[in-house]
């Protein structure tokens, strides 16, 4: 019996050594395979980054080449703005004309200038109160949009106009908040 036990013990130890050797060999093979795959993945990642950086550089060079033309367009735009000395009266006259053409009554206009830092421009917030029909308000806004001068409509607030005896129903009182810009004098 003792002999059988020693034989079994040796057989078990031999099988365990073989299993450990096979496990070590498989581990080494898996590590080599993983490191090879990892190196290929790193190469692919670096190639992708290189291609993206080349595209970024090309885009930056394109922008750099277009800067003089963009600056020229900006200067032309600024030159097309009303000068600050005559801008208020010009805008006021244009708003009055647009309101009259639209069939609206221009009740009031208020200007709030604000200097644009770093530029020779003045941003002017304008609040205009008009009264009339909905169609007239739409024509007025369309006229602002089609004007050769720069107007940015910031917002509107409307409420029904108090009916006056003899005036048509459905009249609106609209406050238009807009911005424009003047060249500094």
Secondary structure, 3 states (H helix, E strand, C coil): CHHHHHHHHHHHHHHHHHHHHHHHHHHHHHHHHHHHHHHHHHHHHHHHHHHHHHHHHHHHHHHHHHHHHHHHHHHHHHHHCEEHHHHHHHHHHHHHHHHHHCCCEEEEEEEEEEEECCCCEEEEEEEEEEEECHHHHHHHHHHHHHCCCCCEEEEEEEEECCCCCCCCCCCEEEEEEEEEEEECC
